[in-house]
């Protein structure tokens, strides 16, 4: 009677001894298999925005052009209006605004009339540098080689000047609407709110009387010459 009971006790003790290492091994294996916690990459700060560019030096430009105090037309007329212009918002509801108007191109003291075009195209803010606006601006001309579009440009501009609407059949308006090749530049606001397009030597734009847009694009370093383009334009699409 005692021998079977003793044998059962020995078997039970042996089972306990053999189970302990198994549980310990499982715990050890589970700990070894656990992966380390991921480390978070350090945050990088965005580069600081560039300081706002200065405004157009109107007195220097007017002096270089030898403008009188009562100028109302031509390049001097544009500068006189820019002295009273308001901040212009280049981002239009459609995201693609276009303007048409008269320009006066000054080169070595000689002034040439030019049919001038402006385009302002909205772009994602991720495509521009800090401090720049979410828009790209183009200032260019309507070439004489465009035939009817060039020939009818003055008629369309005169209609805008008197707050009228050019005929829808105007080949000039159709050209402006369909044009796809534009020399675009990034843009920022100056210290007082003018628009400064980052062209080779800088282009300044602001809101003129009514719905007009005023442009002064210097072709040489600011303040050293009168050479440049001075224009007044009106919106054809917005």
VEXDODREN-630000 format. One record per residue (C-alpha): residue number from 0; z, x, y. Coordinates in Angstrom, 3 decimals, decimal comma. Each point is the difference from the previous one (the first is absolute). Example, Ala and Ser with C-alpha at 12.3 -4.5 7.8 and 13.67 -1.06 7.14 Angstrom:
2
SITE / 0 / 7,800 / 12,300 / -4,500
SITE / 1 / -0,660 / 1,370 / 3,440
***
This chain:
238
SITE / 0 / 0,000 / 0,000 / 0,000
SITE / 1 / 0,864 / 2,786 / 2,462
SITE / 2 / -3,089 / 2,123 / -0,718
SITE / 3 / -2,597 / -2,587 / 1,124
SITE / 4 / 1,964 / -0,657 / 3,191
SITE / 5 / 0,263 / 3,715 / 0,756
SITE / 6 / -3,746 / 0,427 / -0,550
SITE / 7 / -0,796 / -2,827 / 2,426
SITE / 8 / 2,235 / 1,574 / 2,661
SITE / 9 / -1,785 / 3,358 / -0,353
SITE / 10 / -3,430 / -1,660 / 0,370
SITE / 11 / 1,066 / -1,843 / 3,160
SITE / 12 / 1,286 / 3,188 / 1,626
SITE / 13 / -3,223 / 1,815 / -0,848
SITE / 14 / -2,088 / -2,777 / 1,614
SITE / 15 / 1,951 / 0,252 / 3,251
SITE / 16 / -0,423 / 3,777 / 0,113
SITE / 17 / -3,762 / -0,236 / -0,522
SITE / 18 / -0,497 / -2,805 / 2,632
SITE / 19 / 1,660 / 1,907 / 2,861
SITE / 20 / -2,623 / 2,788 / 0,289
SITE / 21 / -2,779 / -2,602 / -0,076
SITE / 22 / 1,362 / -1,869 / 3,029
SITE / 23 / 0,587 / 3,284 / 1,812
SITE / 24 / -3,540 / 1,130 / -0,732
SITE / 25 / -1,380 / -3,269 / 1,323
SITE / 26 / 1,923 / 0,403 / 3,241
SITE / 27 / -1,179 / 3,591 / 0,345
SITE / 28 / -3,625 / -0,943 / -0,678
SITE / 29 / 0,114 / -2,855 / 2,502
SITE / 30 / 1,362 / 2,315 / 2,693
SITE / 31 / -2,670 / 2,617 / -0,679
SITE / 32 / -2,771 / -2,576 / 0,135
SITE / 33 / 1,041 / -1,391 / 3,408
SITE / 34 / -2,426 / 1,147 / 2,736
SITE / 35 / 1,331 / 1,410 / 3,294
SITE / 36 / 0,007 / -2,285 / 3,059
SITE / 37 / -3,159 / 0,358 / 2,138
SITE / 38 / 0,407 / 1,837 / 3,291
SITE / 39 / -1,342 / -1,640 / 3,172
SITE / 40 / -2,612 / 1,954 / 1,939
SITE / 41 / 1,160 / 0,999 / 3,485
SITE / 42 / -1,304 / -2,247 / 2,778
SITE / 43 / -2,485 / 1,585 / 2,390
SITE / 44 / 0,090 / -0,941 / 3,680
SITE / 45 / -3,166 / -1,205 / 1,701
SITE / 46 / -1,395 / 2,454 / 2,556
SITE / 47 / 1,014 / -0,853 / 3,564
SITE / 48 / -2,487 / -1,821 / 2,205
SITE / 49 / -1,892 / 2,108 / 2,520
SITE / 50 / 1,023 / -0,560 / 3,635
SITE / 51 / -2,052 / -2,580 / 1,897
SITE / 52 / -2,987 / 1,550 / 1,796
SITE / 53 / 0,018 / -0,040 / 3,808
SITE / 54 / -1,883 / -2,596 / 2,016
SITE / 55 / -3,385 / 0,689 / 1,517
SITE / 56 / 0,459 / 2,066 / 3,162
SITE / 57 / -1,733 / -2,477 / 2,299
SITE / 58 / 0,399 / 1,941 / 3,280
SITE / 59 / -1,527 / 3,102 / -1,606
SITE / 60 / -2,909 / -1,997 / -1,460
SITE / 61 / -0,662 / -1,789 / 3,289
SITE / 62 / 0,128 / 3,279 / 1,888
SITE / 63 / -2,416 / 1,626 / -2,441
SITE / 64 / -2,420 / -2,923 / 0,432
SITE / 65 / 0,521 / -0,011 / 3,801
SITE / 66 / 0,835 / -3,700 / -0,090
SITE / 67 / 0,653 / -1,898 / 3,189
SITE / 68 / 2,883 / -2,398 / 0,403
SITE / 69 / -2,164 / -3,137 / -0,161
SITE / 70 / -2,085 / 0,791 / -3,095
SITE / 71 / -1,031 / -3,158 / -1,861
SITE / 72 / -2,823 / 1,088 / -2,276
SITE / 73 / -1,099 / 2,887 / -2,160
SITE / 74 / 2,371 / 2,618 / -1,368
SITE / 75 / 2,248 / -0,153 / 3,073
SITE / 76 / 0,188 / -3,785 / -0,305
SITE / 77 / 1,230 / 0,357 / -3,590
SITE / 78 / 2,723 / 2,439 / 1,077
SITE / 79 / 1,060 / -2,280 / 2,861
SITE / 80 / 0,480 / -2,855 / -2,473
SITE / 81 / 1,862 / 2,271 / -2,424
SITE / 82 / 2,585 / 0,599 / 2,714
SITE / 83 / 1,000 / -3,673 / -0,418
SITE / 84 / -0,790 / -0,567 / -3,676
SITE / 85 / 2,361 / -1,430 / -2,616
SITE / 86 / 0,836 / 1,131 / -3,516
SITE / 87 / -2,753 / -0,887 / -2,466
SITE / 88 / 0,567 / -1,158 / -3,577
SITE / 89 / -2,838 / 1,453 / -2,112
SITE / 90 / 0,963 / -1,951 / -3,146
SITE / 91 / -1,923 / -3,286 / 0,161
SITE / 92 / 0,523 / -3,035 / -2,279
SITE / 93 / -3,097 / 0,729 / -2,104
SITE / 94 / 0,953 / 3,665 / -0,400
SITE / 95 / -3,433 / 1,078 / 1,319
SITE / 96 / -0,537 / -0,391 / 3,752
SITE / 97 / -3,153 / 1,042 / 1,850
SITE / 98 / -0,742 / 0,354 / 3,729
SITE / 99 / -3,157 / 0,399 / 2,072
SITE / 100 / -0,378 / 1,174 / 3,571
SITE / 101 / -1,284 / 2,394 / 2,641
SITE / 102 / 0,846 / 3,691 / -0,132
SITE / 103 / -0,545 / 2,777 / 2,488
SITE / 104 / -0,469 / 3,416 / -1,557
SITE / 105 / 0,765 / 2,839 / 2,417
SITE / 106 / -1,425 / 3,417 / -0,876
SITE / 107 / 0,010 / 2,917 / 2,462
SITE / 108 / 0,136 / -2,338 / 2,970
SITE / 109 / -2,817 / -2,255 / -1,254
SITE / 110 / 0,793 / -3,602 / -0,993
SITE / 111 / -2,026 / -1,867 / -2,628
SITE / 112 / 0,387 / -3,674 / -0,884
SITE / 113 / 0,758 / -0,672 / -3,644
SITE / 114 / 0,410 / -3,132 / -2,111
SITE / 115 / 3,412 / 0,635 / -1,519
SITE / 116 / 1,597 / -1,411 / -3,147
SITE / 117 / 3,578 / 0,066 / -1,250
SITE / 118 / 1,341 / -0,930 / -3,404
SITE / 119 / 3,668 / -0,343 / -1,028
SITE / 120 / 0,565 / -0,285 / -3,759
SITE / 121 / 3,386 / -0,703 / -1,520
SITE / 122 / 1,118 / 2,408 / -2,753
SITE / 123 / 3,139 / 0,101 / -2,172
SITE / 124 / 2,900 / 1,835 / 1,629
SITE / 125 / 0,177 / 2,206 / -3,096
SITE / 126 / -3,324 / 1,550 / 1,049
SITE / 127 / 1,245 / 1,221 / 3,390
SITE / 128 / 2,524 / 2,630 / 1,046
SITE / 129 / 3,458 / -0,869 / 1,396
SITE / 130 / -0,316 / -1,125 / 3,607
SITE / 131 / -3,624 / -1,103 / -0,372
SITE / 132 / -1,180 / -3,609 / 0,062
SITE / 133 / -1,405 / -1,848 / -3,005
SITE / 134 / -3,486 / -0,009 / 1,495
SITE / 135 / -3,041 / 2,236 / 0,352
SITE / 136 / -2,048 / -0,112 / 3,205
SITE / 137 / -3,633 / 0,902 / 0,607
SITE / 138 / -1,763 / 0,465 / 3,340
SITE / 139 / -3,767 / 0,437 / -0,107
SITE / 140 / -3,282 / -1,098 / 1,586
SITE / 141 / -2,795 / -2,432 / -0,823
SITE / 142 / -3,069 / 2,249 / -0,406
SITE / 143 / -3,206 / -0,752 / 1,852
SITE / 144 / -1,831 / 0,284 / -3,307
SITE / 145 / 1,508 / -3,325 / -1,098
SITE / 146 / -2,727 / -1,826 / 1,942
SITE / 147 / 0,846 / -3,672 / 0,721
SITE / 148 / 3,713 / 0,589 / -0,491
SITE / 149 / -0,085 / 2,622 / 2,762
SITE / 150 / -2,445 / -1,900 / 2,211
SITE / 151 / 2,151 / -3,163 / -0,003
SITE / 152 / 3,352 / 1,793 / 0,417
SITE / 153 / 0,167 / -0,387 / 3,800
SITE / 154 / -0,575 / -3,746 / -0,292
SITE / 155 / 2,886 / -0,367 / -2,453
SITE / 156 / 2,310 / 2,178 / 2,098
SITE / 157 / -0,749 / -1,944 / 3,185
SITE / 158 / 0,966 / -3,197 / -1,803
SITE / 159 / 3,354 / 1,541 / -0,956
SITE / 160 / 0,543 / 1,229 / 3,569
SITE / 161 / -0,213 / -3,530 / 1,374
SITE / 162 / 2,216 / -1,358 / -2,817
SITE / 163 / -2,973 / -1,653 / -1,657
SITE / 164 / -1,160 / 0,142 / -3,623
SITE / 165 / -3,243 / 1,795 / -0,958
SITE / 166 / -2,441 / -1,971 / -2,163
SITE / 167 / 0,808 / 0,117 / -3,710
SITE / 168 / -3,530 / 1,191 / -0,650
SITE / 169 / 0,636 / 3,179 / 2,009
SITE / 170 / -1,325 / 3,012 / -1,941
SITE / 171 / 2,638 / 2,106 / 1,747
SITE / 172 / 2,897 / -2,028 / -1,391
SITE / 173 / -1,598 / 0,018 / -3,443
SITE / 174 / -0,314 / 3,781 / 0,137
SITE / 175 / 3,653 / 0,425 / 0,985
SITE / 176 / 1,049 / -2,353 / -2,790
SITE / 177 / -2,069 / 1,679 / -2,709
SITE / 178 / 0,545 / 3,650 / 0,926
SITE / 179 / 1,778 / 1,983 / -2,730
SITE / 180 / -0,087 / 3,605 / 1,272
SITE / 181 / 2,944 / 0,594 / 2,368
SITE / 182 / 1,558 / 3,362 / 1,042
SITE / 183 / 3,618 / -1,046 / -0,567
SITE / 184 / 3,145 / 1,781 / 1,164
SITE / 185 / 3,721 / -0,546 / -0,509
SITE / 186 / 2,010 / -1,368 / 2,928
SITE / 187 / 3,488 / -0,037 / 1,518
SITE / 188 / 1,732 / -1,455 / 3,048
SITE / 189 / 0,595 / 2,133 / 3,070
SITE / 190 / 3,358 / 0,190 / 1,737
SITE / 191 / -0,788 / -3,085 / 2,119
SITE / 192 / -1,849 / -2,017 / -2,669
SITE / 193 / -3,654 / 0,925 / 0,438
SITE / 194 / -1,995 / 0,581 / -3,186
SITE / 195 / -0,955 / 3,612 / -0,643
SITE / 196 / -2,740 / 0,548 / -2,597
SITE / 197 / 0,121 / 3,445 / -1,571
SITE / 198 / -3,608 / 0,974 / 0,736
SITE / 199 / -0,928 / 3,618 / 0,745
SITE / 200 / 1,378 / -0,050 / 3,549
SITE / 201 / 1,744 / -3,359 / 0,006
SITE / 202 / -0,998 / -3,544 / 0,854
SITE / 203 / 2,176 / -2,408 / 2,011
SITE / 204 / -0,291 / -3,771 / -0,297
SITE / 205 / 1,847 / -2,839 / 1,738
SITE / 206 / -0,360 / -3,699 / 0,818
SITE / 207 / -1,909 / -0,676 / 3,212
SITE / 208 / -0,454 / -3,204 / 2,011
SITE / 209 / -0,548 / -3,103 / -2,093
SITE / 210 / -1,052 / 0,993 / -3,499
SITE / 211 / -1,631 / 3,270 / 0,971
SITE / 212 / 0,775 / 3,308 / -1,662
SITE / 213 / 0,030 / 3,218 / 2,024
SITE / 214 / -0,853 / 3,386 / -1,499
SITE / 215 / 0,249 / 3,556 / 1,318
SITE / 216 / -1,189 / 2,656 / -2,426
SITE / 217 / 0,183 / 3,529 / 1,332
SITE / 218 / -2,611 / 2,410 / -1,346
SITE / 219 / 1,948 / 3,095 / 1,074
SITE / 220 / 3,656 / 0,912 / 0,321
SITE / 221 / 1,956 / -2,476 / 2,095
SITE / 222 / 0,083 / 0,760 / 3,704
SITE / 223 / -2,610 / 2,774 / -0,004
SITE / 224 / -3,200 / -2,014 / 0,465
SITE / 225 / -1,319 / -3,450 / 0,756
SITE / 226 / -2,278 / 0,096 / -3,047
SITE / 227 / 0,532 / -2,904 / -2,368
SITE / 228 / -0,707 / -3,641 / -0,750
SITE / 229 / 1,472 / -2,827 / 2,075
SITE / 230 / -0,669 / -3,553 / -1,180
SITE / 231 / 0,893 / -3,660 / 0,375
SITE / 232 / -0,584 / -2,245 / -3,001
SITE / 233 / 0,508 / -3,560 / -1,273
SITE / 234 / 0,804 / -1,262 / -3,500
SITE / 235 / -2,858 / -1,251 / -2,187
SITE / 236 / 2,161 / -0,620 / -3,105
SITE / 237 / 3,750 / 0,085 / -0,585
***
